[in-house]
Amino acid sequence: MSVLNRNELADSPLADLHQIAAELGVEGYRAMRKDDLIAAILGAAGGDSEAGSAAAVPEEVEEEAPDDTSEGTSEDTSEDTSEGTSEDTSEGTSEGTSEDAAVGEEEPEVVEDEISDDEIATGVLDVLANGSGFVRVDPAGQSRADVYVSPAQIRRCELRAGDELSGPARSPRRNERHPSLVRVEAVNGAAAEPAEERPWFADLTPVFPSSKLNAPKALKDVPFGRGSRVAIAGPPGAGATTLLRELATELSGNEELGVQVVLAGALPEEVTEWRRSDGLEVTGGSFDRSPDAQAQAAELAVERAKRRVERGGHAVVLIDSLEALPAGARRRIFGAGRATEEGGTLTVIAAVGGELEALRWATSRVVLEPGGKLSSGSGTVRADALS
């Protein structure tokens, strides 16, 4: 329950205002302009035009899905800016892509019965800068099947970008582009309410890795463990993708690790091979997608991994390749890799191609020569402490 406030009402979607007006018994509210509607709501509630009133907004306010005018991954604004994927907006629009950029110019017509009112929607939450969000149901990125989540639902359940959600969804109504979530039933496999108490990823204490990860034979002499940032450098054809596939196969056998593969700038044929690999969760896509769409998919995968770490778990994100992403996204994605003093770890393993700056950020480095031969490998982790 929250107190009505003119500023909050002005920022609310029209659907919210209609719902509130109906609750307060405002007559003819559907024909009113927004400013007049806000004044009528405050008048019916007997509230102050600025400070609000004692009337309360209903807890379950269903909002109409927007027309995709502001989509782009963003973390809750209460978190440190390093957590939000809308950070560094000065670097350009690549840091917050629009829905249209990812979906394409031509989109299919909305099918009213595509998602019925009692169908369960499941996916990963992408939080937008305006406080609303979408459940991304396709690991490859944005799609017309994504389900709109209202700001009220996000606030009530204390949701964050990367949370895995499920709940019933209703079909899109007239002038809506997406289905809408009726209510949040589960978050990260647990009941949505009461909200889980958890720290913010940015507040966890980074430490050097101390627990070794299994690796292919080719990397047996390269020290890296849970929480490492591993950069695999080499010219095209040197075998970085092959090495990443071997790593993914090796690591996916460990049930303690949440392993995700992020593709950016890959060949369409490579995307097919990755997705046919048993037991691997593959996000992102090929080079024909826009850089913005590829960055958004990659950052959402990292946000999902962060949510696992906040709960004390271990996550691994493999990226092929880092150099295909915008510069700002590279820093945030690769820099997220860390072991934490509180217990959770996020390991980022990336093919970096000619992106030599990534070698400076890495805690473990692998350099390949043409033909796949390991030229050198090194690590700045506490190798003597790896067990």
JOHUGI-V822859 format. One record per pair of residues at least 24 apart in sequence whose ideal C-beta (glycine too) atoms are under 7 Angstrom apart, sorted by the first residue. I is the first residue (numbers start at 0). J is the second residue. If there is no record, write none. Layout:
BEGIN
((I	J) (I	J))
END
This chain:
BEGIN
((0	55) (0	56) (0	58) (1	55) (1	56) (2	51) (2	52) (2	53) (2	55) (3	40) (3	41) (3	44) (3	46) (3	51) (3	52) (3	54) (3	56) (4	50) (4	51) (5	37) (5	41) (5	48) (5	49) (8	37) (8	40) (9	37) (12	62) (12	63) (14	62) (14	63) (15	60) (15	62) (16	40) (18	57) (18	60) (19	56) (22	57) (23	54) (58	155) (59	182) (60	149) (60	151) (61	149) (61	179) (62	149) (63	172) (63	175) (64	147) (64	171) (64	175) (64	176) (64	177) (64	179) (65	131) (66	176) (67	98) (67	99) (67	176) (69	127) (69	128) (69	129) (70	97) (70	98) (70	127) (70	133) (70	141) (71	95) (71	96) (71	97) (71	127) (71	128) (71	295) (72	125) (72	160) (72	295) (72	298) (72	299) (73	126) (73	127) (73	128) (73	160) (74	126) (74	159) (74	160) (74	302) (75	126) (75	159) (78	199) (78	201) (79	199) (79	201) (81	201) (82	199) (82	200) (82	201) (84	160) (84	298) (84	302) (85	128) (86	331) (87	327) (90	326) (90	327) (92	291) (93	290) (93	291) (93	294) (93	325) (94	327) (95	128) (96	291) (96	292) (96	294) (96	295) (98	141) (100	289) (100	291) (100	292) (101	140) (101	141) (101	289) (101	292) (101	295) (102	141) (102	143) (106	143) (107	143) (109	171) (109	176) (111	170) (112	170) (113	170) (114	168) (114	170) (114	178) (115	170) (116	167) (116	169) (116	170) (117	167) (118	167) (118	168) (119	165) (119	166) (119	167) (120	146) (120	165) (120	166) (120	168) (120	178) (120	180) (121	165) (122	164) (123	161) (123	163) (123	299) (123	303) (124	148) (124	158) (124	160) (124	161) (124	162) (124	164) (125	160) (125	299) (126	153) (126	159) (126	160) (133	177) (134	164) (134	180) (135	299) (138	280) (138	281) (138	282) (139	282) (139	283) (139	284) (140	283) (140	284) (140	292) (140	295) (140	296) (143	177) (145	177) (146	177) (146	178) (146	179) (146	180) (147	177) (147	178) (147	179) (147	180) (148	180) (152	180) (152	183) (156	183) (156	186) (156	191) (156	192) (156	194) (157	194) (158	186) (159	306) (160	299) (160	302) (161	299) (161	302) (161	303) (161	305) (161	306) (162	186) (162	187) (162	306) (163	187) (187	306) (197	309) (197	310) (198	309) (200	305) (200	308) (200	309) (203	339) (203	341) (203	343) (204	339) (204	340) (204	341) (205	337) (205	339) (206	338) (206	339) (206	340) (207	338) (207	380) (207	381) (208	338) (208	380) (208	385) (209	338) (209	381) (209	384) (209	385) (209	386) (210	385) (210	386) (211	385) (211	386) (212	250) (212	346) (213	249) (213	250) (213	253) (214	246) (214	249) (215	245) (215	246) (215	249) (217	242) (217	373) (218	365) (218	376) (220	376) (221	363) (221	365) (221	376) (221	378) (222	363) (222	378) (222	380) (222	382) (222	385) (223	363) (223	378) (223	380) (224	380) (224	385) (225	313) (225	338) (225	344) (225	346) (226	336) (226	337) (226	338) (226	344) (226	345) (226	346) (227	336) (227	346) (227	362) (227	363) (227	380) (228	333) (228	336) (228	347) (228	360) (228	361) (228	362) (229	348) (229	361) (229	363) (229	365) (230	349) (230	351) (230	357) (230	358) (230	361) (230	364) (231	349) (231	350) (231	351) (231	365) (231	367) (232	351) (232	358) (232	366) (232	367) (233	366) (233	367) (233	368) (234	369) (236	369) (237	367) (237	368) (237	369) (237	371) (238	367) (238	371) (239	350) (239	367) (240	269) (240	319) (240	350) (241	371) (243	317) (243	319) (243	348) (243	350) (246	317) (246	348) (247	279) (247	317) (250	315) (251	278) (251	279) (255	313) (256	313) (256	314) (256	315) (257	304) (257	307) (257	312) (257	314) (258	315) (259	300) (259	304) (259	316) (260	317) (261	296) (261	297) (261	300) (261	316) (261	317) (261	318) (262	319) (263	293) (263	297) (263	318) (263	320) (263	323) (263	324) (264	293) (264	320) (264	323) (265	319) (286	323) (290	325) (293	323) (293	324) (294	324) (294	325) (294	328) (297	324) (297	328) (297	332) (298	328) (298	331) (298	332) (301	332) (301	335) (304	345) (305	335) (305	345) (308	339) (308	343) (308	344) (308	345) (309	343) (311	342) (311	343) (312	343) (313	343) (313	344) (314	345) (315	346) (315	348) (316	347) (317	348) (318	347) (318	349) (318	350) (319	350) (320	349) (320	350) (320	351) (320	352) (321	349) (321	350) (321	351) (321	354) (321	357) (322	351) (322	352) (322	353) (322	354) (329	354) (329	357) (333	357) (333	360) (334	360))
END
